[in-house]
Amino acid sequence: MALDPTVDPERRSTRPLAQAGLQSERLLWPTKGKGVFEQEVENLEDALGLTTLEKAVAWAQARSMWPATFGLACCAIEMMSIVSSRYDIARFGMEKFSSSPRQADLLIVSGRVAHKMAAPLRQVYDQMLEPKWVIAMGACASSGGMFNNYTILQGVDKVVPVDIHVPGCPPRPEALMDGILRLHEKVLAGVPPAYQIRGVAS
């Protein structure tokens, strides 16, 4: 397609499509601003958030986890502190600590677990909603801690699949909140819960 000879060469646009001979006002008028339609499309793109269904579900799960109350020892005092105004776990949609496992999807095991408590711990876990996650809070829940004897379970991962281990004896509330944020990152990244990864009974 030849260039229009009636257009002054000094006013002709240097855009590739215009040089190819396309006779469009948008192409031949290089100083022309964006049209009304283009402005509306840009405003619409700023107002909309485009995502996939999987990412939207993961975002909703990470922002609405309901922990179950399962405090066993001194770590439970630190766990209770995260709902106070100083730490404010409600910022992450987790202000509802449920007393019923049927209304919870996050089990925070805080403290040492005796062998007598292993069966109740598993029963609470089995009654929780799916998908469900487990945080082992403190050295005792993670590995038995200083109680290396016949009465204490040497790690709750022998009974329930653990997603996040929070170290410390006892860990500070900041450490627990950091573990919760790491769990949120796993959920948002699409990492399945530990019971699905390990292939254990849900």
Protein Blocks (a to p, Z undefined) as FASTA:
>chain_A
ZZdfkbcfklpcfbfklmnopacfklmmmmbccdfklmmmmmmmmmpccddfklmmmmmm
mmmcccddddfblmlmmmmmmmpmklopmlnopabccfbfklccbdcdedjddfklmmmm
mmmmmmpccddddddedjklmnopjmlcfkbcghjklmbccfbdcedjdddfklmmmmmm
mmmmmmmnopacfklmnopaZZ
